[in-house]
Amino acid sequence: MSDKVSLRDIYDNIDKLRVEISIRVNRIDDRVQVVEAKTDNLLGKVGIGVMVVSTFISSGVVWLFSVFKKDI
């Protein structure tokens, strides 16, 4: 057995690491896409909720102004 390491051995080990890292990055990318989709869905629902609430608040403010305007 020789203790010498050839350049080919180094290239082979680096290639194995590259493949392993690529697999892990792809798995993480898939998980991130799932989280992003859920976040986008939630942000859409929050946006619609804010729109509905702001519509009611603005309608209430307009109604109050009309009530006070009639008194004057």
C-alpha positions in Angstrom: 0.0 0.0 0.0 1.2 3.3 -1.0 0.7 6.5 1.0 0.9 8.7 -2.0 -2.2 10.4 -3.2 -2.5 11.1 -6.9 -4.1 14.0 -8.5 -6.8 11.7 -9.9 -7.7 10.6 -6.4 -8.2 14.3 -5.4 -10.3 14.9 -8.5 -12.5 11.9 -7.8 -13.1 12.9 -4.2 -13.9 16.5 -5.2 -16.3 15.1 -7.8 -18.0 13.0 -5.1 -18.3 16.0 -2.9 -19.7 18.1 -5.7 -22.4 15.4 -6.4 -23.4 15.2 -2.7 -23.5 19.0 -2.3 -25.6 19.2 -5.5 -28.1 16.7 -4.1 -28.4 18.5 -0.8 -28.8 21.9 -2.4 -31.6 20.5 -4.7 -33.4 19.1 -1.6 -33.1 22.4 0.2 -34.3 24.2 -2.9 -37.4 22.0 -3.1 -38.2 22.7 0.6 -37.7 26.4 0.1 -40.1 26.4 -2.8 -42.8 24.8 -0.7 -42.3 27.3 2.1 -42.4 30.2 -0.4 -45.6 28.9 -1.9 -47.3 28.8 1.6 -46.0 32.2 2.4 -47.3 33.7 -0.8 -50.7 32.1 -0.2 -50.8 33.5 3.4 -49.8 36.9 2.3 -52.6 36.9 -0.3 -55.1 36.0 2.4 -53.8 38.7 4.7 -54.0 41.2 1.9 -57.6 40.4 1.2 -58.4 40.6 4.9 -56.8 44.0 5.2 -58.7 45.2 2.2 -62.0 44.1 3.7 -61.3 45.6 7.1 -60.1 48.9 5.6 -63.3 49.0 3.5 -65.4 48.7 6.6 -63.4 51.2 8.5 -63.5 53.8 5.7 -67.3 53.2 5.2 -67.7 53.8 9.0 -65.7 57.0 8.8 -67.7 58.3 5.9 -71.0 57.4 7.7 -69.8 59.3 10.8 -68.9 62.4 8.8 -72.3 62.3 7.1 -74.1 62.1 10.4 -72.1 65.1 11.8 -72.6 67.0 8.6 -76.4 66.6 8.8 -76.4 68.0 12.4 -74.6 71.2 11.4 
